[in-house]
Amino acid sequence: MSKKISPKDKNFLKPYQIDFGERGVYDTRNPLNDLTGKEWLFATKSVIPKSYPPDFSHELRRKHGGMKPPLLCKELIETFTKKGELVFDPLAGVGGTLIGATLAGRRAIGIEINKEWIQIYQQVCKENNLPQMPCYHGDCLQIMDTYVHDDSVDFILTDVPFWTMDKLEQTRGVIRYAGTSVKKPNPSSLKKFNALPPQSKDDWLHFIESLFKKLWNKLKYKRYMAVFIGNMYRTVTIQKNGKKRKISKYHLLSADIARIGEQQGFILKAERIWYDPSKALGCYGYPFSYVPSIVDQRILIFRKEQI
């Protein structure tokens, strides 16, 4: 029986291919990233069913409540950039994108409206011996043009505020004490991201429109933008026949973000779902009404293209 010849055999490699051993074969014509075909396969999965370790001073960063794992950010950055390229996060929070860029060997710029989050990012860098990427304090819509040039960014990675999620009173169900009838709310870890008043949904949509309009100018042609967004189940007031009524409903915020992105000229290329298996479930609505226990977040992938 003849021996099966591996396609990675040096004699069968194309002139533009490099064998990186266990990493797989790299195609030097790849203009987007430094991934081999084997690595590309996993980077394009539509679902990320993965928990990330509580690293990089997690207890300090979790004061934010909505921070993203630096290692997840690193993986996304490595999918959409090459070494040394520029990553931008206009809503930097406690620096998940900035730390991810550092780990990936990329440059990065951040903007954050809450000075406390910038200070936490700086402290995390000190505690973990990481170089600090520039992170500027202020409203990104007002100061972005000062610090980020048009057509200069290779990849945008950001986590937009989930409407009023940080402003509303929240719980993850209740805590019942054994042997007693005492019940207490089990509070959410999410903190107020900034000192701004709660937004109506229309105000939130207008903010996203203004943000994406500016981000279009900063991103290079044919490059990508990835946006974290979570869908919500919230109570709203509706009016019908002159009467107002409160009703709870599911808000598909990812669809709102996709629509606004395409209105501003971006092309939606993918929706990746990050499912964290370690996330705690909440028993909501039982036994009267079905209320989802949301354990996923969406990562919408846009590309700047001319139509």
HELIX and SHEET records of a PDB file:
HELIX    1   1 LYS A   10  PHE A   12  5                                   3    
HELIX    2   2 GLY A   21  ARG A   23  5                                   3    
HELIX    3   3 GLY A   37  ALA A   43  1                                   7    
HELIX    4   4 HIS A   58  ARG A   61  1                                   4    
HELIX    5   5 PRO A   70  PHE A   80  1                                  11    
HELIX    6   6 GLY A   96  ALA A  104  1                                   9    
HELIX    7   7 LYS A  115  GLU A  127  1                                  13    
HELIX    8   8 CYS A  140  TYR A  147  1                                   8    
HELIX    9   9 LYS A  201  LYS A  218  1                                  18    
HELIX   10  10 LEU A  253  GLN A  263  1                                  11    
SHEET    1   A 2 GLN A  17  ASP A  19  0                                        
SHEET    2   A 2 VAL A  25  ASP A  27 -1                                        
SHEET    1   B 8 VAL A  47  PRO A  49  0                                        
SHEET    2   B 8 PHE A 266  TYR A 275  1                                        
SHEET    3   B 8 ASP A 296  LYS A 304 -1                                        
SHEET    4   B 8 LEU A 219  ILE A 229 -1                                        
SHEET    5   B 8 VAL A 153  ASP A 159  1                                        
SHEET    6   B 8 LEU A  86  ASP A  89  1                                        
SHEET    7   B 8 ARG A 107  GLU A 112  1                                        
SHEET    8   B 8 CYS A 135  HIS A 137  1                                        
SHEET    1   C 2 THR A 171  ARG A 176  0                                        
SHEET    2   C 2 LYS A 183  PRO A 187 -1                                        
SHEET    1   D 2 MET A 232  LYS A 240  0                                        
SHEET    2   D 2 LYS A 243  HIS A 251 -1                                        
END                                                                             
